[in-house]
């Protein structure tokens, strides 16, 4: 893929793949959702009217943390 000829969709796909890492919802006891960063859904931001934020697809929580691989 050439950078000069890339469409916005291709840019978004490349950025999504670059940050796609295993994460877990911070409400572990209530929700327990585990997935990839790309699995988060977009929702209106709580404080800013025209902004979007990524939230848990199960409970809508906007805080999550990266899961580390067990060694």
C-alpha positions, -999 to +999 in steps of 0.1 A: +000+000+000+014+034-010+010+062+016+002+087-012-026+066-027-042+053+006-078+060+013-091+071+047-105+036+052-070+021+046-054+045+070-080+036+097-075-001+091-037+003+094-041+023+126-065-002+141-042-031+134-013-012+150-030-007+183-050-039+184-039-054+217-056-077+243-076-056+269-100-062+297-128-042+312-119-025+345-152-037+360-138-072+362-162-085+389-194-071+374-186-074+337-156-096+331-153-088+294-121-096+277-112-089+241-092-068+217-089-030+215-107-031+181-137-048+198-146-017+217-176+003+205-178+040+199-202+060+221-208+097+227-183+112+251-196+119+287-183+155+289-177+168+254-207+172+231-191+165+197-166+138+207-167+100+207-150+076+231-144+038+231-164+018+256-169-018+266-194-036+244-210-053+274-214-027+301-205+006+285-176+013+309-150+037+294-120+024+315-101-007+306-065-020+309-041-040+288-038-077+296-003-090+299+007-124+285+013-149+313+048-163+314 
